């Protein structure tokens, strides 16, 4: 049996056939002896609440073949692609057991190495084009894709498609840090990342969430493995599925309207002038959806505004934002493991350069790590306000999930 261990960064929101394909294909191609998944917290990279809680998503990951599931703290999981990727890759690197980094891509890219070189070195022609498009009011992601098109024709789509953008962010951070991961790209199956139309066996997570929200559950049954369908069926009955962020609107509106421009401007990633927009939108909007929709523009995407709103509600400051981006993750939190994963964890504990924890608390001496965990507690409370049957103490009380064996037999 090889010593190859595959690392995968995921949201599993919810886990579907495309995710299972990646797990199986990555394990096969790497001849892996185990799989470690870094799973996003209760709020996703687009600033949206997860469809089901992280414990249910952990259970699905273990059923699908993961041997260890680690948490990507909410500070990193609810952030731009660069910060999201950096936090997750740093966690995998700190384990000192992961050999391969697998990620999904919308399509094959033969120019990947050339694109990475430009992003790392940022030659003057690229910087000039990037500045030109930023000055025209485009978001950074869009401007970067258009600037890359000027450097390498037809390469902009590589940067603009969600999975490709994240894949490049993983590779970029790995190369900058000198991490020795073997890249393992897996081409996505079926529908695009944000395609909300059901697509048989390969519907996207967005399409699955939309179908559940619209009451068209049977439309996407083919896209879900049986264990995912059963978990979603149970969580729906228990009132533990999030269909909208609307329940957060009273908290956001009230808090914004009683805050000054200066107080709002201290929020992480709040660009100059956005505090005025947030105040105006709070006074003129009647729902979370309207607040986000009215603020969305060529420069500020829906994802950007949703993340900003969550940062504000969590109380993440500019200072903390800069500090945590510089310092990176301060701990490795285990959400679940298989029988094989339990053995892998013993080896990981010997090698890891970060403390490995299994509960939502750290020693008082770990100030920065304790603050990151405090944010997890806040994020959990926010998420619980979005479901009919909240479990407000779950974040503190929950232990890692354990399964007797993973769904895949990699031995």
C-alpha positions in Angstrom: 0.0 0.0 0.0 1.4 3.5 -0.9 1.9 6.3 1.5 0.1 8.7 -0.8 -2.6 10.8 1.0 -4.8 13.1 -1.1 -6.0 16.4 0.2 -9.3 17.9 -1.0 -10.8 21.3 -0.2 -14.6 21.3 -0.3 -17.9 22.8 0.7 -20.1 19.8 -0.1 -23.1 22.1 -0.1 -24.6 19.4 -0.4 -22.5 16.5 -1.5 -23.5 15.1 -4.9 -22.4 12.7 -7.6 -19.8 15.1 -8.9 -18.1 15.2 -5.5 -18.1 11.4 -5.3 -16.5 11.2 -8.7 -13.7 13.5 -7.6 -13.1 11.5 -4.4 -13.0 8.2 -6.3 -10.9 9.5 -9.2 -8.4 11.3 -7.0 -8.0 8.1 -4.9 -7.5 6.0 -8.0 -5.1 8.3 -9.8 -2.9 8.9 -6.7 -3.1 5.2 -5.6 -4.0 6.8 -2.3 -3.9 5.2 1.1 -6.2 7.9 2.5 -8.1 11.1 1.9 -8.1 14.3 4.0 -10.9 16.8 3.3 -10.7 20.4 4.5 -14.4 21.4 4.8 -15.8 24.9 4.9 -17.5 26.2 8.0 -21.2 27.3 8.3 -20.7 30.2 5.7 -19.3 29.5 2.3 -16.9 31.3 0.0 -19.7 33.2 -1.7 -20.8 34.5 1.7 -23.9 32.3 1.9 -25.0 30.1 4.8 -24.4 26.4 4.1 -27.4 24.4 3.1 -27.0 22.0 6.0 -24.7 22.2 9.0 -21.1 21.3 8.9 -21.7 18.1 11.0 -24.1 16.7 8.4 -21.7 17.6 5.6 -18.9 15.9 7.5 -21.0 12.8 7.8 -21.6 12.8 4.0 -17.9 13.3 3.3 -17.0 10.3 5.4 -19.7 8.2 3.7 -18.3 9.2 0.3 -14.7 8.2 1.1 -13.0 10.8 3.2 -10.9 9.4 6.0 -10.4 12.6 7.9 -12.5 15.8 7.7 -10.9 19.0 9.0 -12.6 22.4 9.4 -11.7 25.5 7.4 -12.4 28.3 9.9 -15.2 30.7 9.0 -12.7 33.6 8.6 -11.1 31.7 5.7 -14.2 29.9 4.4 -16.2 33.1 4.0 -13.6 35.2 2.1 -12.3 35.9 -1.4 -10.8 33.0 -3.3 -7.2 33.9 -2.4 -7.8 33.9 1.3 -10.1 30.8 1.2 -7.4 28.9 -0.8 -4.5 30.1 1.4 -6.2 29.0 4.6 -7.2 25.6 3.3 -3.9 24.8 1.7 -2.0 26.0 4.8 -4.1 23.5 6.9 -3.3 20.6 4.6 0.4 21.6 4.6 0.5 21.8 8.4 -0.6 18.2 8.6 2.7 17.1 7.1 1.0 13.9 5.9 -0.7 15.0 2.7 1.2 14.3 -0.6 -1.4 15.2 -3.3 -3.7 18.2 -3.7 -6.8 17.4 -5.7 -9.2 20.0 -7.0 -12.0 20.3 -9.6 -11.7 22.3 -12.8 -14.4 23.2 -15.3 -12.1 22.3 -18.2 -8.5 21.2 -19.0 -6.0 24.1 -19.2 -2.7 23.5 -21.1 -1.5 27.1 -20.2 -1.9 26.6 -16.5 1.8 26.9 -15.8 2.2 30.1 -17.9 -0.9 31.6 -16.1 0.6 30.8 -12.7 4.0 32.4 -13.7 2.2 35.6 -14.6 0.2 35.7 -11.4 3.3 35.1 -9.3 5.6 37.5 -11.0 3.0 40.1 -12.2 5.0 41.5 -15.1 4.5 45.2 -15.9 2.3 44.6 -19.0 -0.1 42.5 -16.9 -0.2 45.1 -14.1 -0.9 47.9 -16.6 -3.8 45.9 -18.1 -5.1 45.0 -14.6 -5.1 48.6 -13.5 -6.8 49.7 -16.8 -9.8 47.3 -16.2 -10.0 48.2 -12.5 -10.2 51.9 -13.4 -13.1 51.0 -15.7 -15.0 49.8 -12.6 -14.7 46.0 -13.0 -14.3 43.8 -9.9 -10.8 42.5 -9.2 -11.7 39.0 -10.4 -13.2 40.2 -13.7 -10.4 42.7 -14.2 -7.7 40.0 -13.6 -9.4 37.6 -16.1 -9.6 40.4 -18.8 -5.9 41.4 -18.2 -4.9 37.7 -18.5 -6.7 37.5 -21.8 -4.4 40.3 -23.0 -1.4 38.3 -22.0 -2.5 34.8 -23.1 -5.5 34.9 -25.5 -8.5 32.9 -24.4 -7.1 32.3 -21.0 -9.5 34.7 -19.2 -12.2 32.0 -18.9 -9.7 29.9 -16.8 -9.7 32.7 -14.2 -13.4 33.6 -14.4 -14.9 30.2 -13.9 -15.4 29.5 -10.2 -13.6 26.1 -9.9 -10.8 27.1 -12.2 -10.3 30.3 -10.2 -10.1 28.4 -6.9 -7.8 25.8 -8.5 -5.4 28.5 -9.6 -5.6 30.0 -6.1 -4.6 26.7 -4.5 -1.7 26.3 -6.9 -0.6 29.9 -6.6 -0.4 29.7 -2.8 1.3 26.3 -2.9 4.0 27.6 -5.2 4.5 30.8 -3.2 4.9 28.8 0.0 7.0 26.0 -1.6 4.6 23.3 -0.5 5.5 20.0 -2.2 2.0 18.8 -3.1 1.5 16.8 -6.3 -1.3 18.6 -8.1 -4.2 16.4 -9.1 -6.8 18.3 -11.2 -10.1 16.5 -11.9 -12.3 17.8 -14.7 -15.9 18.5 -13.4 -18.8 16.4 -14.6 -22.0 17.9 -15.9 -23.5 21.3 -15.0 -21.6 24.5 -14.3 -20.9 25.4 -10.7 -23.7 28.0 -10.4 -26.1 26.4 -12.9 -29.4 26.2 -11.2 -31.0 23.9 -13.8 -31.2 20.2 -12.8 -29.0 18.1 -15.0 -29.7 14.4 -14.5 -26.9 12.5 -12.8 -24.6 15.6 -12.7 -26.7 18.5 -11.4 -24.7 21.2 -9.6 -25.0 21.9 -5.9 -26.8 25.2 -6.8 -29.4 23.3 -8.8 -29.9 20.8 -6.0 -30.4 23.6 -3.4 -32.8 25.4 -5.8 -34.8 22.2 -6.4 -35.2 21.7 -2.7 -36.2 25.3 -2.1 -38.8 25.1 -4.9 -40.2 21.7 -3.7 -38.9 19.9 -6.8 -36.9 17.4 -4.7 -37.5 14.4 -7.1 -36.0 16.4 -10.0 -32.5 16.0 -8.5 -32.6 12.6 -6.9 -30.5 11.1 -9.7 -27.7 13.7 -8.9 -27.4 12.5 -5.2 -26.0 9.3 -3.8 -28.4 7.4 -1.6 -26.8 8.5 1.6 -27.0 12.2 0.6 -30.7 11.8 -0.2 -31.4 10.2 3.2 -29.5 12.8 5.1 -31.3 15.6 3.2 -34.6 13.9 3.8 -34.0 13.7 7.5 -32.6 17.2 7.9 -35.6 18.6 6.0 -38.0 16.8 8.3 -36.0 18.0 11.3 -36.1 21.7 10.1 -32.4 21.9 9.7 -32.1 23.1 6.1 -31.3 26.7 5.2 -33.3 28.1 2.3 -32.6 31.8 2.8 -30.5 34.2 4.8 -33.6 36.3 5.4 -33.7 35.6 9.2 -30.4 37.5 9.5 -31.9 40.7 8.0 -33.3 42.1 11.2 -29.9 41.7 12.9 -28.1 43.3 9.9 -30.5 46.2 9.4 -30.8 47.1 13.1 -27.1 46.9 13.7 -26.2 49.0 10.6 -28.7 51.7 11.4 -27.5 52.2 15.0 -23.8 52.3 13.8 -21.8 55.2 12.6 -20.0 55.3 9.2 -16.7 55.1 11.0 -17.8 51.9 12.9 -19.0 50.2 9.7 -15.8 51.2 7.9 -13.7 49.2 10.3 -15.2 45.9 9.0 -12.8 43.6 7.2 -12.6 44.2 3.4 -15.0 47.2 3.6 -13.6 49.5 0.9 -13.8 53.3 1.3 -17.3 54.5 0.5 -19.0 51.1 1.0 -20.0 52.0 4.5 -22.2 54.8 3.0 -23.7 52.3 0.6 -24.4 49.9 3.4 -26.2 52.6 5.5 -28.2 53.7 2.5 -29.2 50.1 1.7 -30.1 49.4 5.3 -32.5 52.4 5.3 -34.1 51.6 2.0 -34.3 47.8 1.8 -36.9 45.5 3.2 -35.1 42.2 3.1 -31.7 40.5 2.9 -32.2 39.7 -0.7 -33.2 43.3 -1.6 -30.2 44.6 0.3 -27.7 42.4 -1.6 -29.5 42.8 -5.0 -29.6 46.7 -4.8 -25.9 46.9 -3.9 -24.6 44.5 -6.5 -22.8 46.2 -9.4 -20.0 45.7 -11.9 -17.5 46.5 -9.2 -19.1 44.8 -6.2 -20.4 41.3 -6.9 -23.2 39.6 -5.0 -20.6 37.3 -3.4 -18.5 40.3 -2.2 -21.5 42.0 -0.6 -22.7 38.8 1.1 -19.2 38.2 2.5 -19.0 41.8 3.8 -22.4 41.5 5.5 -21.3 38.3 7.3 -18.0 39.9 8.2 -19.9 42.8 9.7 -22.3 40.5 11.7 -19.3 38.5 13.0 -17.5 41.7 14.0 -14.3 40.9 11.9 -12.2 44.1 11.9 -9.6 45.3 9.3 -6.9 44.7 11.9 -7.9 41.1 12.4 -8.3 40.6 8.7 -4.8 41.7 8.0 -3.4 39.8 11.0 -5.0 36.4 10.1 -4.2 36.7 6.5 -0.5 37.2 7.5 -0.5 34.5 10.2 -2.7 31.9 8.6 -4.7 29.2 10.5 -3.7 28.7 14.2 -5.1 25.2 14.7 -6.3 22.1 12.9 -9.8 21.1 14.1 -11.0 17.6 13.4 -14.7 17.3 12.5 -14.7 13.6 11.8 -12.8 10.5 10.8 -13.1 6.9 9.7 -11.6 3.9 11.3 -8.6 4.3 9.0 -8.6 8.0 9.6 -8.1 7.4 13.3 -4.8 5.7 12.5 -3.9 8.5 10.1 -4.7 11.0 12.9 -2.1 9.4 15.2 0.6 10.0 12.6 -0.7 13.5 11.9 -0.5 14.4 15.6 3.2 13.5 15.6 4.0 15.5 12.5 1.6 18.5 12.5 3.1 22.0 13.0 -0.3 23.3 14.3 -2.2 22.1 17.4 -4.8 19.6 16.6 -8.1 20.0 18.5 -11.3 18.1 18.6 -13.6 20.5 20.4 -14.5 24.2 19.9 -12.2 25.6 22.5 -8.4 26.2 23.0 -6.3 26.9 26.1 -6.6 30.6 27.1 -2.9 31.1 26.3 -3.7 30.6 22.6 -5.1 34.1 22.1 -5.3 34.3 18.3 -6.6 30.7 18.0 -9.1 31.3 20.7 -10.5 34.4 18.8 -10.8 32.3 15.6 -12.7 29.7 17.5 -14.9 32.4 19.1 -15.8 33.5 15.5 -16.8 29.9 14.8 -19.2 30.0 17.8 -20.7 33.3 16.5 -21.0 31.9 13.0 -22.7 28.8 14.4 -25.2 31.0 16.3 -25.9 33.0 13.2 -26.5 29.8 11.1 -28.8 28.4 13.8 -31.0 31.5 13.5 -31.7 30.5 9.9 -33.3 27.1 10.6 -36.7 26.3 12.3 -35.1 23.9 14.8 -31.9 25.5 16.1 -29.3 23.8 18.2 -27.4 26.7 19.7 -25.0 24.7 21.9 -23.9 22.3 19.2 -20.7 24.2 18.4 -19.3 23.8 21.9 -20.7 20.3 22.7 -20.1 18.4 19.5 -17.4 15.8 19.2 -15.8 14.6 16.0 -18.0 12.2 14.1 -16.6 8.7 13.7 -17.4 5.9 11.2 -16.2 2.4 11.3 -14.9 2.6 7.7 -15.0 4.9 4.8 -17.3 4.3 1.8 -14.3 3.6 -0.4 -12.0 0.6 0.4 -8.6 2.1 -0.5 -6.8 -0.8 1.1 
